[in-house]
Amino acid sequence: MPKMTGKRALMEMLRAEGVDYIFGNPGTSEGPIIDELENYPDIRYMLAVQEGAAMGMADAYARYRGEPAFVNLHIETGLANGVSLLANAAEGNTPLILTSANKDIRKLAEGRTDLVEMVSQFCKWSAEVTHAEQIPSVMRRAFIEAKTHPMGPVYVAFSANALDDEADVEIVPSHKTYSRVAPDADAIQEAAEILANAENPVIIVGDRVGQSAASAEAVRLAETLGAKVYASYYSQVNFPTSHPQFLGLASPGMPAGNALLEDADAVVAVGTPVFPGYFYFSGRALNSETQLIHIDSDATQIGRTEPTHVGIIADARTALAALAQELELRMSGAAKESAKGRATSVAEEKAEQAAAWQARLNARHDISPMSTERMMTEIADALPDDAIVVDDSVTTRASIFGALEFEEPGSLLGITGGALGWGMGGTMGVKLASPDRPVVGIIGDGSAMMTVQALWTAANSDIPVVYVICNNRAYRVLKLNMNIYKSEILGQQNPESKYIAMDFATPFDIAAVAQAMGVFGRKVEDPADIGPALREALELGKPAVLDVSIDGAV
């Protein structure tokens, strides 16, 4: 085996794993890694001047490619800045390898931070390397853990001596992973029997449907059943949004979401937790008579909160295909006719939704500041057919799904988790993962300001993305949640609030910030200017910001 320093072994492992980018912000403790990087011109360091921007880039890059991304932050100080978006990565099952260097292991008397302890609750696996010979095997396991379903972030710390010491090492990359776990045949038969006799079935899809590229299989099951389809999460294409049986996003853990399911006699939840939410509500989200079939590659999610009749631990794509096939064999002629009738009724409900959306757009078409409905309609008209939308719009999301349709996998990537600041870096991460397609990030102003330093990276690394900022001059999501708290938790009939610390009395001029960092920036107040401005920004071939003033009323 060749003898080399730990820092060289690390770089050799990254090369063996096919890593093209290191996303990060270095410090003195990472000096050995940066020093060795000079010998590896095929690996590009993507410098961010704020750790959240680096985490957002890596998260989106990894999720879009479906392969692990590599992040390197600075000891405990830089690492702490990245933890909020690490929480998002954990919730979104991002195959991400987060690293940082630490003091020499021999600095015992002086004291050194337990970096693993800092981040372990947000990681599938975490460890600290203290000897050079550990680096290849630890990195190999890190890549395996990150990309094995259910995927997720891992963390590795490197003590200074492990990077600088020499050892005999063998550079062997992680193996190719085959993670499509097939469902148990008995479980499929039991689930099919329930659904074959259901009179009002509902399907709820989550992001692990999109991760598994299972949208087509979800459509097949929905059409076989004639079922309503809702999405609990939609950060990527889990189900075609234009499909006549897709009725949009729902939050079954909230009272309003529960109402959507109150008549369901069978619910298939696939690739999603059942059912999360910040607020606590007693009792079940589903009626006690409703039979729940839960399909997920993450065994820890099944039966976690709601009583479950059939739990199927399996890859979403494999399980949905098997369930649809079994169901087609079991359904009687009468059941198939009933399914057709249900599908017709659902399509009528979908048409009513579309009419309500159009009525709202018409009613708010000319208000000032412009409505979110008008803003997104203008964007939809100007977007190229092959554009990728990066969604960190927060409370403007409903208007995105009203104005835009997402049919093809890869046309959308959105935030997961509750930490703001993902989209600024995330937009660049998607562009790096798909350099030949136009990428437009639709970002809330509050989220944009969390990692506005990402604009410097866009300029410095010449990443031609377009940011469209939804500038409503407030943390509007906090206002909406305050209303929920007062009405649903406190039971107030007509809740009122002063919304303390939720308004930006001094509005953000993000266009000016962009210009100061070398990025094209333009403020937009007239909705008629959105289309021309967006086309111009895309034609620049440079990073650009459109700072759009919108209505923030609740």
C-alpha positions as CSV (number, residue, x, y, z in Angstrom):
1,M,0.0,0.0,0.0
2,P,1.3,3.5,-0.8
3,K,2.3,5.8,2.1
4,M,0.9,9.3,2.1
5,T,-0.3,12.0,4.4
6,G,-3.9,12.0,5.6
7,K,-4.7,15.1,3.7
8,R,-3.5,13.5,0.4
9,A,-5.5,10.4,1.3
10,L,-8.6,12.5,1.7
11,M,-8.1,14.1,-1.7
12,E,-7.5,10.8,-3.3
13,M,-10.7,9.5,-1.9
14,L,-12.6,12.5,-3.2
15,R,-11.2,11.9,-6.6
16,A,-12.0,8.2,-6.5
17,E,-15.6,9.0,-5.5
18,G,-15.9,11.4,-8.5
19,V,-16.2,14.6,-6.5
20,D,-16.1,17.7,-8.7
21,Y,-16.7,20.4,-6.2
22,I,-15.9,21.2,-2.6
23,F,-18.5,23.6,-1.2
24,G,-17.2,25.5,1.7
25,N,-15.8,28.4,3.6
26,P,-12.3,27.5,5.0
27,G,-10.6,28.5,8.2
28,T,-7.1,28.0,9.6
29,S,-8.0,24.5,10.7
30,E,-8.8,23.6,7.1
31,G,-5.4,24.8,5.9
32,P,-4.0,21.4,5.3
33,I,-6.9,20.5,3.1
34,I,-6.6,23.7,1.1
35,D,-2.9,23.2,0.8
36,E,-3.3,19.7,-0.7
37,L,-6.1,20.9,-3.0
38,E,-3.4,22.7,-5.0
39,N,-2.4,19.3,-6.4
40,Y,-5.9,18.4,-7.5
41,P,-7.0,20.9,-10.2
42,D,-9.8,18.6,-11.2
43,I,-11.6,19.3,-7.9
44,R,-13.0,22.9,-7.8
45,Y,-13.4,24.7,-4.5
46,M,-16.7,26.7,-4.5
47,L,-16.0,29.5,-2.1
48,A,-18.9,30.9,-0.1
49,V,-18.5,33.8,2.3
50,Q,-21.3,32.5,4.6
51,E,-21.7,28.9,5.5
52,G,-25.4,28.8,4.8
53,A,-24.7,29.6,1.2
54,A,-22.3,26.7,1.0
55,M,-24.8,24.3,2.6
56,G,-27.6,25.5,0.3
57,M,-25.4,24.9,-2.8
58,A,-24.3,21.4,-1.7
59,D,-27.8,20.4,-0.6
60,A,-29.4,21.4,-4.0
61,Y,-26.5,19.9,-6.0
62,A,-26.8,16.6,-4.2
63,R,-30.5,16.4,-4.3
64,Y,-30.7,17.3,-8.0
65,R,-28.1,14.7,-9.0
66,G,-29.1,12.1,-6.4
67,E,-25.5,11.7,-5.4
68,P,-23.5,12.8,-2.4
69,A,-22.1,16.3,-2.3
70,F,-19.0,17.3,-0.2
71,V,-19.0,20.3,2.1
72,N,-16.0,21.6,4.2
73,L,-16.6,24.2,6.9
74,H,-14.4,25.6,9.7
75,I,-14.1,23.9,13.0
76,E,-16.9,24.7,15.5
77,T,-17.4,28.3,14.5
78,G,-18.1,27.8,10.8
79,L,-19.8,24.5,11.5
80,A,-22.3,26.1,13.8
81,N,-23.3,28.5,11.1
82,G,-24.1,25.6,8.8
83,V,-26.2,23.6,11.3
84,S,-29.6,25.3,10.5
85,L,-29.4,24.1,6.9
86,L,-28.0,20.8,8.0
87,A,-31.3,20.3,9.8
88,N,-33.1,20.9,6.4
89,A,-30.8,18.4,4.8
90,A,-31.7,15.8,7.4
91,E,-35.4,16.4,6.9
92,G,-35.0,16.3,3.2
93,N,-32.9,13.1,3.1
94,T,-30.0,14.9,1.3
95,P,-27.0,12.7,0.5
96,L,-24.5,15.2,1.8
97,I,-21.1,14.7,3.5
98,L,-20.3,17.6,5.8
99,T,-16.8,17.9,7.1
100,S,-14.6,20.2,9.2
101,A,-11.1,20.0,10.7
102,N,-10.4,20.1,14.4
103,K,-7.4,20.8,16.6
104,D,-4.7,18.2,17.1
105,I,-5.9,15.3,19.2
106,R,-3.0,15.8,21.5
107,K,-4.4,19.2,22.6
108,L,-6.2,17.5,25.4
109,A,-5.2,19.8,28.3
110,E,-6.1,22.9,26.4
111,G,-9.4,21.6,25.4
112,R,-11.0,20.9,22.0
113,T,-14.6,20.9,20.9
114,D,-16.5,17.7,20.4
115,L,-17.6,18.5,16.8
116,V,-19.4,15.2,16.4
117,E,-21.6,15.9,19.4
118,M,-22.5,19.3,17.9
119,V,-24.1,17.8,14.8
120,S,-24.9,14.1,15.4
121,Q,-28.7,14.6,15.9
122,F,-29.0,15.9,12.3
123,C,-26.8,13.1,10.7
124,K,-27.3,9.5,9.7
125,W,-23.7,8.8,10.9
126,S,-21.0,11.0,12.4
127,A,-17.4,10.4,13.4
128,E,-14.0,12.1,14.0
129,V,-10.9,10.8,12.3
130,T,-7.9,11.0,14.7
131,H,-5.3,8.9,12.7
132,A,-4.3,9.3,9.0
133,E,-4.8,5.6,8.3
134,Q,-8.5,5.9,9.2
135,I,-9.3,8.4,6.4
136,P,-9.9,6.1,3.5
137,S,-12.2,3.7,5.4
138,V,-14.1,6.5,7.1
139,M,-14.7,8.4,3.9
140,R,-15.8,5.2,2.2
141,R,-18.3,4.6,4.9
142,A,-19.4,8.2,4.8
143,F,-20.3,8.0,1.1
144,I,-22.1,4.6,1.6
145,E,-24.2,6.0,4.5
146,A,-25.1,9.2,2.6
147,K,-26.3,7.4,-0.6
148,T,-28.0,4.4,0.9
149,H,-31.8,4.8,1.2
150,P,-33.2,6.4,3.2
151,M,-30.4,8.9,2.2
152,G,-29.2,11.6,4.5
153,P,-26.3,13.8,5.6
154,V,-23.3,12.4,7.4
155,Y,-20.5,14.3,9.3
156,V,-16.8,13.7,9.5
157,A,-14.3,15.7,11.6
158,F,-10.5,15.5,10.9
159,S,-8.0,16.2,13.7
160,A,-5.0,18.2,12.6
161,N,-2.6,15.4,13.2
162,A,-4.7,13.0,11.1
163,L,-4.4,15.3,8.1
164,D,-0.6,15.9,8.5
165,D,0.6,12.5,9.6
166,E,1.6,9.8,7.2
167,A,0.3,6.2,6.9
168,D,0.1,3.3,4.6
169,V,-3.3,3.5,3.0
170,E,-5.4,1.9,0.3
171,I,-7.6,4.1,-1.8
172,V,-10.8,2.2,-2.6
173,P,-14.0,4.1,-3.3
174,S,-17.5,3.2,-2.0
175,H,-19.3,0.5,-3.9
176,K,-22.3,1.1,-6.2
177,T,-25.4,0.9,-4.1
178,Y,-28.6,-0.8,-5.2
179,S,-31.3,0.5,-2.8
180,R,-34.6,-0.4,-4.4
181,V,-35.9,-2.6,-1.7
182,A,-38.8,-4.7,-2.9
183,P,-42.0,-4.8,-0.8
184,D,-43.2,-7.9,1.0
185,A,-45.7,-9.8,-1.2
186,D,-48.1,-10.4,1.7
187,A,-48.1,-6.7,2.5
188,I,-48.9,-5.8,-1.1
189,Q,-51.8,-8.3,-1.2
190,E,-53.3,-7.0,2.0
191,A,-53.0,-3.4,0.8
192,A,-54.6,-4.3,-2.5
193,E,-57.5,-6.0,-0.8
194,I,-58.2,-2.9,1.2
195,L,-58.0,-0.6,-1.8
196,A,-60.0,-2.9,-4.1
197,N,-63.0,-2.5,-1.8
198,A,-62.5,1.2,-0.9
199,E,-65.2,3.6,-1.9
200,N,-63.3,6.9,-1.3
201,P,-59.5,6.2,-1.5
202,V,-57.0,9.1,-1.2
203,I,-53.3,9.1,-2.0
204,I,-50.8,11.3,-0.3
205,V,-47.4,11.6,-1.9
206,G,-44.2,13.0,-0.4
207,D,-40.7,13.8,-1.6
208,R,-39.4,10.2,-1.5
209,V,-41.7,9.6,-4.4
210,G,-39.7,12.1,-6.4
211,Q,-36.4,10.8,-5.0
212,S,-37.3,7.3,-6.3
213,A,-38.4,8.6,-9.7
214,A,-41.8,7.1,-9.0
215,S,-44.2,9.7,-10.4
216,A,-45.4,7.5,-13.2
217,E,-46.1,4.6,-10.8
218,A,-48.0,7.0,-8.5
219,V,-50.1,8.1,-11.5
220,R,-50.9,4.5,-12.5
221,L,-52.1,3.7,-9.0
222,A,-54.2,6.9,-8.8
223,E,-55.8,6.2,-12.1
224,T,-56.5,2.6,-11.3
225,L,-58.3,3.7,-8.1
226,G,-59.8,7.0,-9.4
227,A,-58.4,8.4,-6.2
228,K,-57.8,12.0,-5.1
229,V,-54.1,12.8,-4.9
230,Y,-52.6,15.4,-2.5
231,A,-48.9,16.2,-1.8
232,S,-47.8,16.6,1.8
233,Y,-44.4,17.8,0.5
234,Y,-43.5,18.9,-3.0
235,S,-39.9,19.9,-3.3
236,Q,-39.5,18.0,-6.5
237,V,-41.9,16.4,-9.0
238,N,-43.8,13.8,-7.0
239,F,-46.9,13.8,-9.2
240,P,-47.8,15.8,-12.4
241,T,-49.5,18.9,-11.1
242,S,-51.7,19.2,-14.2
243,H,-53.1,15.7,-13.7
244,P,-56.9,15.9,-13.3
245,Q,-56.7,13.9,-10.0
246,F,-54.0,16.0,-8.4
247,L,-55.6,18.5,-6.0
248,G,-52.5,20.2,-4.6
249,L,-50.7,20.5,-1.4
250,A,-52.3,19.4,1.9
251,S,-51.2,19.4,5.5
252,P,-53.1,16.4,7.1
253,G,-51.6,17.2,10.5
254,M,-53.5,20.5,10.6
255,P,-57.2,20.8,11.1
256,A,-57.8,22.2,7.6
257,G,-55.8,19.3,6.2
258,N,-57.8,16.8,8.3
259,A,-61.0,18.0,6.7
260,L,-59.8,17.0,3.3
261,L,-59.5,13.4,4.5
262,E,-62.5,13.1,6.7
263,D,-64.5,11.1,4.1
264,A,-61.7,8.9,3.1
265,D,-62.1,5.2,3.9
266,A,-58.6,4.3,2.8
267,V,-55.4,6.5,2.6
268,V,-52.2,5.5,0.8
269,A,-49.3,7.6,2.2
270,V,-46.2,7.1,0.1
271,G,-42.7,8.5,0.6
272,T,-43.9,10.9,3.4
273,P,-44.0,11.1,7.1
274,V,-47.6,10.7,8.5
275,F,-48.3,13.5,9.3
276,P,-45.8,16.2,10.6
277,G,-46.4,19.8,11.6
278,Y,-45.1,22.2,14.2
279,F,-48.2,22.6,16.3
280,Y,-49.5,19.9,18.5
281,F,-53.1,18.7,18.0
282,S,-54.6,16.0,20.1
283,G,-56.2,12.9,18.5
284,R,-55.7,11.5,15.1
285,A,-55.3,13.2,11.8
286,L,-57.4,10.4,10.2
287,N,-60.8,9.1,11.3
288,S,-60.6,5.8,13.3
289,E,-62.5,4.1,10.5
290,T,-59.9,5.1,7.8
291,Q,-57.5,2.4,6.9
292,L,-54.0,3.7,6.4
293,I,-51.5,2.1,4.1
294,H,-48.0,3.6,4.6
295,I,-45.2,3.0,2.0
296,D,-41.8,4.3,2.8
297,S,-38.1,3.4,2.4
298,D,-37.5,4.8,5.9
299,A,-38.8,2.2,8.3
300,T,-38.7,4.7,11.2
301,Q,-41.5,6.7,9.7
302,I,-44.1,3.9,9.5
303,G,-46.5,3.8,12.4
304,R,-44.6,6.7,14.0
305,T,-47.7,8.9,14.7
306,E,-50.9,7.6,13.1
307,P,-52.2,4.0,13.7
308,T,-51.3,2.1,10.5
309,H,-53.1,-0.8,9.1
310,V,-50.5,-1.9,6.5
311,G,-46.9,-0.7,6.7
312,I,-44.7,-1.4,3.7
313,I,-41.0,-0.8,4.0
314,A,-39.9,-0.5,0.4
315,D,-38.7,1.7,-2.4
316,A,-41.6,3.9,-3.5
317,R,-41.3,3.1,-7.2
318,T,-41.0,-0.7,-6.7
319,A,-43.9,-0.8,-4.2
320,L,-46.3,1.4,-6.2
321,A,-45.7,-0.7,-9.3
322,A,-46.4,-3.9,-7.4
323,L,-49.4,-2.5,-5.7
324,A,-51.0,-1.2,-8.9
325,Q,-50.4,-4.5,-10.6
326,E,-52.0,-6.5,-7.8
327,L,-54.9,-4.0,-7.5
328,E,-55.7,-4.3,-11.3
329,L,-56.0,-8.1,-10.8
330,R,-58.2,-7.9,-7.7
331,M,-60.6,-5.2,-8.7
332,S,-64.0,-6.4,-9.9
333,G,-65.7,-5.0,-13.0
334,A,-68.0,-3.0,-10.7
335,A,-65.1,-1.6,-8.7
336,K,-63.3,-0.5,-11.9
337,E,-66.5,1.3,-13.0
338,S,-66.7,3.0,-9.6
339,A,-63.1,4.1,-10.0
340,K,-63.9,5.7,-13.3
341,G,-66.8,7.6,-11.7
342,R,-64.5,8.8,-8.9
343,A,-61.9,10.0,-11.3
344,T,-64.6,12.0,-13.1
345,S,-65.7,13.6,-9.8
346,V,-62.1,14.4,-8.9
347,A,-61.5,16.0,-12.3
348,E,-64.6,18.2,-11.7
349,E,-63.2,19.3,-8.3
350,K,-59.9,20.0,-10.0
351,A,-61.7,22.2,-12.5
352,E,-63.4,24.1,-9.7
353,Q,-60.0,24.7,-8.1
354,A,-58.7,26.1,-11.4
355,A,-61.8,28.4,-11.7
356,A,-61.3,29.6,-8.2
357,W,-57.6,30.4,-8.9
358,Q,-58.6,32.3,-12.0
359,A,-61.2,34.2,-10.1
360,R,-58.7,35.2,-7.4
361,L,-56.2,36.2,-10.1
362,N,-58.8,38.4,-11.8
363,A,-59.9,40.0,-8.6
364,R,-56.3,40.8,-7.6
365,H,-55.0,41.4,-11.1
366,D,-54.4,45.2,-10.7
367,I,-53.7,45.7,-7.0
368,S,-50.6,47.6,-5.9
369,P,-48.2,46.3,-4.7
370,M,-48.9,43.5,-7.1
371,S,-50.5,40.2,-6.1
372,T,-48.5,37.0,-5.9
373,E,-51.0,35.5,-8.3
374,R,-50.2,38.2,-10.9
375,M,-46.4,37.9,-10.2
376,M,-46.3,34.2,-10.8
377,T,-48.5,34.4,-13.9
378,E,-46.1,36.9,-15.5
379,I,-43.2,34.6,-14.6
380,A,-45.0,31.6,-16.0
381,D,-45.5,33.4,-19.3
382,A,-41.8,34.3,-19.6
383,L,-40.1,31.1,-18.4
384,P,-38.4,29.0,-21.1
385,D,-39.8,25.5,-21.5
386,D,-36.6,23.9,-20.3
387,A,-36.2,26.1,-17.2
388,I,-35.7,24.7,-13.8
389,V,-37.5,26.4,-11.0
390,V,-35.8,26.5,-7.5
391,D,-38.5,27.2,-5.0
392,D,-37.7,29.0,-1.7
393,S,-40.7,31.3,-2.0
394,V,-42.2,30.4,1.4
395,T,-45.7,32.0,1.6
396,T,-45.8,32.7,-2.2
397,R,-45.7,28.9,-2.9
398,A,-49.4,28.5,-3.5
399,S,-49.2,31.0,-6.3
400,I,-46.3,29.2,-7.9
401,F,-48.4,26.0,-8.1
402,G,-51.4,28.0,-9.3
403,A,-49.6,29.6,-12.2
404,L,-47.0,26.9,-13.1
405,E,-47.3,23.3,-14.0
406,F,-44.6,20.7,-13.1
407,E,-44.8,17.6,-15.2
408,E,-41.2,16.4,-15.8
409,P,-38.8,15.2,-13.1
410,G,-36.0,17.8,-12.8
411,S,-38.2,20.8,-13.5
412,L,-38.5,21.8,-9.9
413,L,-36.4,21.6,-6.7
414,G,-37.6,23.2,-3.5
415,I,-36.7,23.8,0.1
416,T,-37.1,21.0,2.6
417,G,-37.3,21.7,6.3
418,G,-38.0,24.9,8.1
419,A,-34.7,26.8,8.1
420,L,-34.7,29.9,5.9
421,G,-31.7,30.7,3.7
422,W,-31.6,27.6,1.5
423,G,-32.6,29.1,-1.9
424,M,-29.8,31.5,-2.5
425,G,-27.2,28.8,-2.5
426,G,-29.6,26.2,-3.7
427,T,-30.2,28.0,-7.0
428,M,-26.5,27.9,-7.7
429,G,-26.3,24.3,-6.7
430,V,-28.9,23.3,-9.2
431,K,-27.1,25.3,-12.0
432,L,-23.9,23.5,-11.2
433,A,-25.7,20.1,-11.4
434,S,-27.5,21.0,-14.6
435,P,-25.3,23.7,-16.4
436,D,-27.1,23.4,-19.8
437,R,-30.5,24.5,-18.5
438,P,-31.7,27.9,-17.4
439,V,-32.2,28.1,-13.6
440,V,-34.5,30.5,-11.9
441,G,-34.7,30.8,-8.1
442,I,-37.9,32.2,-6.7
443,I,-36.9,33.3,-3.2
444,G,-38.7,35.0,-0.3
445,D,-37.1,38.3,0.8
446,G,-36.7,37.1,4.4
447,S,-35.0,33.8,3.2
448,A,-32.8,35.7,0.7
449,M,-31.4,38.0,3.4
450,M,-30.4,35.0,5.5
451,T,-27.8,34.1,2.9
452,V,-27.6,37.2,0.7
453,Q,-23.8,36.7,0.7
454,A,-24.4,34.0,-1.9
455,L,-24.6,36.8,-4.5
456,W,-20.9,37.3,-4.1
457,T,-20.3,33.6,-4.9
458,A,-22.5,33.9,-8.0
459,A,-20.4,36.8,-9.2
460,N,-17.1,35.5,-8.1
461,S,-17.6,32.0,-9.6
462,D,-19.6,33.4,-12.6
463,I,-22.7,31.2,-12.1
464,P,-25.4,32.4,-14.5
465,V,-28.6,32.0,-12.4
466,V,-31.5,34.4,-12.1
467,Y,-33.0,35.2,-8.7
468,V,-36.6,36.5,-8.5
469,I,-37.1,37.9,-5.0
470,C,-40.7,37.9,-3.6
471,N,-40.3,41.2,-1.6
472,N,-43.3,41.5,0.7
473,R,-41.4,43.4,3.3
474,A,-42.2,41.0,6.1
475,Y,-41.8,37.5,7.6
476,R,-45.2,36.8,6.3
477,V,-45.0,33.1,7.3
478,L,-44.7,34.1,10.9
479,K,-47.9,36.2,10.6
480,L,-49.8,33.3,9.1
481,N,-48.5,31.0,11.9
482,M,-49.4,33.5,14.5
483,N,-53.0,33.4,13.2
484,I,-53.0,29.6,13.4
485,Y,-51.6,29.7,16.9
486,K,-54.3,32.2,18.1
487,S,-57.2,30.5,16.3
488,E,-56.3,26.8,16.5
489,I,-54.2,26.6,19.7
490,L,-55.7,29.4,21.8
491,G,-59.2,29.0,20.3
492,Q,-59.8,32.7,19.6
493,Q,-62.7,33.4,17.2
494,N,-61.4,36.5,15.5
495,P,-57.6,36.6,16.2
496,E,-55.8,39.9,16.1
497,S,-52.1,40.5,16.5
498,K,-49.6,43.4,16.3
499,Y,-47.2,41.0,14.6
500,I,-44.2,42.2,16.6
501,A,-40.8,41.7,14.9
502,M,-42.5,40.4,11.7
503,D,-42.4,43.5,9.5
504,F,-39.4,45.1,7.8
505,A,-40.0,48.8,8.5
506,T,-36.9,49.4,6.5
507,P,-37.5,47.3,3.3
508,F,-34.7,45.2,1.9
509,D,-33.2,46.7,-1.4
510,I,-31.9,43.4,-2.6
511,A,-31.3,44.7,-6.1
512,A,-28.9,47.3,-4.7
513,V,-27.2,44.6,-2.6
514,A,-26.8,42.6,-5.8
515,Q,-25.2,45.5,-7.6
516,A,-22.8,46.1,-4.8
517,M,-21.6,42.5,-5.1
518,G,-21.1,42.7,-8.9
519,V,-24.5,41.1,-9.9
520,F,-27.0,42.6,-12.2
521,G,-29.9,43.9,-10.0
522,R,-33.2,45.5,-10.9
523,K,-36.2,46.5,-8.9
524,V,-39.6,45.6,-10.4
525,E,-42.9,47.2,-9.2
526,D,-45.0,47.0,-12.4
527,P,-46.1,43.5,-13.1
528,A,-46.0,44.2,-16.8
529,D,-42.2,44.6,-16.5
530,I,-41.6,41.1,-15.1
531,G,-41.7,39.2,-18.4
532,P,-39.3,41.5,-20.3
533,A,-37.0,41.8,-17.2
534,L,-36.9,38.0,-16.8
535,R,-36.1,37.4,-20.4
536,E,-33.4,40.0,-20.3
537,A,-31.9,38.5,-17.2
538,L,-31.8,35.0,-18.7
539,E,-30.1,36.3,-21.9
540,L,-27.3,38.0,-20.0
541,G,-25.6,34.7,-19.3
542,K,-24.6,36.2,-16.0
543,P,-26.1,36.1,-12.5
544,A,-29.0,38.5,-12.0
545,V,-31.5,39.6,-9.4
546,L,-35.1,40.8,-10.0
547,D,-36.3,42.3,-6.8
548,V,-40.1,42.3,-7.1
549,S,-42.4,44.2,-4.8
550,I,-45.5,42.2,-3.9
551,D,-48.5,42.4,-1.6
552,G,-47.8,41.1,1.9
553,A,-51.2,41.3,3.4
554,V,-52.5,38.3,5.5
